[in-house]
Structure formats: structure tokens, C-alpha cells
């Protein structure tokens, strides 16, 4: 394995790179560390006292014995050349008693005794143990995935009151400068989040919502479950995920510099959010009073011209939305926003009944020359039934984020829902999603898969945070076990999808056969499993000549051998949405084989013709 360095590669005129035989990490006993350099004429100088090596530091001549916790810096020196880059590895002798190994990656952070606070970030050291998919990670395994300097701070607002803190992480070079890295194969960046799912006892609501968003074709933060050790203390299950920011691998919009104040450059890109505000936030109000917080460019970096430009952009959108001709596709709201993105945001918020959605933790962005886009999805821990206010626990009822007061959603959503065209787009999109991302069986299978992966780690998590069976704000359901928490969420989600189906009445054709591989002359029973209460059916069984059946769940006898495609077209002209129809075709669904006596005769004839090919 290649050792991951915590510095930039050496320049062509430098003394070269040094490499350690083992990255940092916890260990027991005594370590022997070998250091090498890729230049035969270079010397290695090292330190063990947290200072950086100079040409007068101890000379490396033999493997270093490490019996106690220690940080080693090393650097190559060579006459007539620049010193090589500094490499650092930290070794720890006291692994946490609560964690010996895990099926999840293990994140280790050492602040050298400093308290982590909310702004500014303090300097710390982070290592990640991850031996690859399907392999266990021992707490004493080396930091193969990543090791290096980071800045760390407590993040969040209401979550700061919880004992399991959330952290913002910035990966840094050894000299403290921001440094982009790839973690877990994610696109390179420097800003990351360690999310603590403290009040979500399934531990997975955010992960599920972001996963669904990505499957809808809308970027949301990539995530990976892990377990955290902070200053030797086991802190439970966390989710390492991407911070929302402008980047080609995240919110892919054009960069906007302070010198770009004229058209067309000034038109983007921008990221803003509707949210609670911190003391350091900079924001603006539209003419309607909607408060939008600057995310990119940051409030302390955006120019007055740029702020006026993005404010006018949202003010014009709201004016069009208020106008009598608001639904006009050329002059109404659609001229200002990416309508499909607003449809997807609304559907995801309604599917999960995210009671923070639309009114706080709501991001929007605008690319250069583009329209306002809703997203990325963010902050879904109080969703999927995990709330005791705003009817969050109920599977029925629409949610529009209107709660009154400063934290109420803007009027946008209520006004959009007054447009029959917007509602029709929501219905059509819901119908399409119900065949994939919104399919109940797919969603429940995903939940089961995550629960299985977390089965062992959740036990340690709830030993560290003994909150099962106890109320944690804002829980409505209080399960006595992790399994009960997961089961409640699955039941809630099934009920929620069923309720939305009842409102938007999607028409989705589905069926199943009682057998798919049969002998000639066998009757196959087909059962209609369609969604949307169809009252008309048209079956095609793949036979020649075509034979159509209009029963809901027919049987068909296949007399001839072959492979058959079966299709079903359903429709319903009842209800408030008029004529609805859908078709599904299962290609090569039924295989019909000859009867045994016929099959035996065919094999015998083939053997007689080509005996050397059969045994």
C-alpha cells in the first residue's frame, strides 16, 4: 500500500519525497518505523517534538522505535537542492476501550487537548481507517485512507445543544493552508461535515433523503457512515458528508469574483439559502420581505453590485409570481425559475414531510445566464415522522412550510400550487418517480440494507448515548429498540406514499406471473399489481398472431416453445384528474420449453447428428 503523504509533492529541484513504512494510528506494544527517500544522495532529518525538521535536526540512520505516543516529522535534505516536502505521521498508544473494530470506517481526530468550539476552527489532526468495502476496520489499523492536518469547529444551531456535537472539517496542508483532498472517492474538496444523527434514532434519515435526491437527478451531499474517536473518546456513529459549496463536483456553477460586476458575468453563479441566521451571516430582503442568506459568494466577499443584482433577481421572480398572469410560461414565474427543480424540491419535502423544508435549511442557486434553481436538499433529520409539531408524525396532510412568524416559508409554494400546470407537473413527476426512487419496495429495501450495515455500530452508539426509550427533542415516536425505530419509519413511509398516491392518483402498470419458465401447454396466471385503481386492462402475451385480453388478472396457455414478451396497458377515466393511462412491457418474461418427451427426442436427434459434441 502507498503511504498517503500530508504535504504536496516535491518540486523537480528539491531533495525528494520521504516515505514512512506505516502511516499514523493507534498501536499497542512498540512500533518500528522505517523512513526512506527517493534520492540516493539525500539525507533524512526528523523530529519527534512537534517542530519541523531543519538541516540540523537529528539524522535518520536506522528504524525508529516508537514505544509511546509520538508525532514524527521527516524531510529530505540534499546539498545544492531545495529541501523536500515535510511528511508527518502521528502514533497513539491508547485506543478507546469502547471500540476495537467496526464494519464502518473509523475517523480519529486529535485536537491536542483543545476544546472544539463554534468559530473559529481550531487546528487538529485527523486520520481515517478504512480497509475497503467488505473488510473490517480495527482501531489499531493504520490511517491508510487519509491522514493530515484539519481545522475543526462545532456546527449547527439547535443541534449545538445536543451532547453529540456536529463538526465542520477543513482539510489543510502541514503549514495550515486549505488543501483539497478526496475522501472515500468523493470529488476533491477541502470542506466536509461530520453529521451527528443524535435526535434521529434510525441514524439514517439524512442519508436516505440525500440518496433519493441524487436518484432523482438532483445533486445532494454524498455520504458515508463512520464511527468517530475524538481525543481518544468514542463518540458514536456519524455521517461524513460534503458541505454545500460551489465546486464542479458539488454545486456546479460558474465562479464569481469580486471584479465581475458587469453583464453577463455578474449574472452568476450564486448560492443563497433561506435559514436561521448566525452573527456572521450576511443577507438581504426582497421587496416581499423574503430573507435570503449569502452562501456564495460569502457575505464578506460579495460586492454591493452583485448583492443588488441577485436581490433584483429574486424580487423580479416574486413580482412575476404575484402578478395576475403568474402562470404564463413566457412572462410568469417560469421565466425566472427552473420549474422542474422546484417540483422536485416540493415532492421530496412532501414525501418525507420535512417540517424544516421550504422555510429553513433551504438552498437555492443560480448559474451564470441561468434561472433560479431550487436545491440542494439539506437537513432532513426531522422528517419521515420524526417530529412532534406541525403534524410531522401524521402520514396524511400536505405541508407548505407556512407556520407564521419569521421562520415561515415564503409565499412561493402556496402560490405555485394555485397554478394547475404546476400541480400537473408534480403529479406527472410523482408518477415517474413511483416507478423508481419512490417505489415502496425499493425504498424499504434501502432502509433494510442500511439498518443491517448499522446493526453492530448502533449498539455501541446507543451505549455511548443511552437514549433508546427516552424522549429526545422533537421525537414523536419513542422506540425501546433500534429495530422498533426503523420499523416505525418504514411503516410511516409506506403510509405516506399511499396517502400521496391517493391525492395525485398516479397510474402505474405492474403485474406478476405465477411462473415464468413453463412447459408447452401450461397455463400461466397473470396478476395485476397496478397502482391507481385501473378499470380497463389490455394484455398482450407475445403470441403470434397477437391475442389481447381485457380481464384484470387473466390466465394464458402457451402452446408453442419460445421466449415471450408480455405487456399490460391500464387506464381509468374516473376521478378528478380525468383520463389516466400507463403501459409496462416485460421483455423476454416467459420462457416456454418443449414437453419432456419432445425435448428428449430433440436431444437424441442432435446427438445422432453430432455425437462428438455431446457426452
Secondary structure as UniProt FT lines:
FT   TURN            12..13
FT   STRAND          18..20
FT   STRAND          25..26
FT   STRAND          31..33
FT   STRAND          35..37
FT   TURN            40..41
FT   STRAND          43..47
FT   TURN            55..56
FT   STRAND          58..59
FT   STRAND          64..66
FT   STRAND          70..77
FT   TURN            79..80
FT   STRAND          87..92
FT   TURN            97..98
FT   STRAND          101..102
FT   STRAND          105..110
FT   TURN            112..113
FT   STRAND          122..129
FT   TURN            133..134
FT   STRAND          137..138
FT   TURN            139..140
FT   STRAND          146..155
FT   HELIX           158..161
FT   STRAND          166..172
FT   TURN            174..175
FT   TURN            184..185
FT   STRAND          191..196
FT   TURN            198..199
FT   TURN            201..202
FT   HELIX           205..215
FT   TURN            216..217
FT   STRAND          223..230
FT   TURN            231..232
FT   STRAND          233..242
FT   TURN            248..249
FT   TURN            258..259
FT   TURN            263..264
FT   HELIX           265..267
FT   STRAND          270..274
FT   TURN            279..280
FT   STRAND          283..285
FT   TURN            287..288
FT   STRAND          291..296
FT   TURN            297..301
FT   HELIX           304..322
FT   TURN            324..327
FT   TURN            329..331
FT   HELIX           333..335
FT   HELIX           339..352
FT   TURN            355..359
FT   STRAND          362..366
FT   TURN            368..369
FT   STRAND          372..374
FT   TURN            384..385
FT   TURN            390..393
FT   TURN            406..407
FT   HELIX           412..416
FT   TURN            417..418
FT   HELIX           420..433
FT   TURN            434..438
FT   HELIX           440..453
FT   HELIX           455..464
FT   TURN            468..469
FT   TURN            473..474
FT   HELIX           482..504
FT   STRAND          511..513
FT   STRAND          517..519
FT   TURN            520..521
FT   STRAND          522..528
FT   STRAND          536..540
FT   STRAND          548..549
FT   STRAND          555..558
FT   STRAND          562..572
FT   TURN            576..577
FT   STRAND          580..593
FT   HELIX           596..609
FT   HELIX           611..613
//
